[in-house]
Amino acid sequence: MGDTKEGREKQARDEEQRQRERELQEEQDRGDEEEPDEEEDDANSADEE
């Protein structure tokens, strides 16, 4: 099978779609993580001064 412009464009579209799916999955995975406690962050900032 020869290399065609259409084939290259399809490969590029497919790769872009896979990248979007990976990014979406990573965002969803991060959404399951707990947010850091804001009071803890404030206490750490005071220690540094």
For each residue, the residues with C-beta under 8 A, 3 or more apart:
1: 7
2:
3: 7 8
4: 7 8
5: 8 9
6: 9 10
7: 1 3 4 10 11
8: 3 4 5 11 12
9: 5 6 12 13
10: 6 7 13 14
11: 7 8 14 15
12: 8 9 15 16
13: 9 10 16 17
14: 10 11 17 18
15: 11 12 18 19
16: 12 13 19 20
17: 13 14 20 21
18: 14 15 21 22
19: 15 16 22 23
20: 16 17 23 24
21: 17 18 24 25
22: 18 19 25 26
23: 19 20 26 27
24: 20 21 27 28
25: 21 22 28 29
26: 22 23 29 30
27: 23 24 30 31
28: 24 25 31 32
29: 25 26 32 33
30: 26 27 33
31: 27 28
32: 28 29
33: 29 30
34:
35:
36: 40 41
37: 40 41
38: 41 42
39: 42 43
40: 36 37 43 44
41: 36 37 38 44 45
42: 38 39 45 46
43: 39 40 46 47
44: 40 41 47 48
45: 41 42 48 49
46: 42 43 49
47: 43 44
48: 44 45
49: 45 46
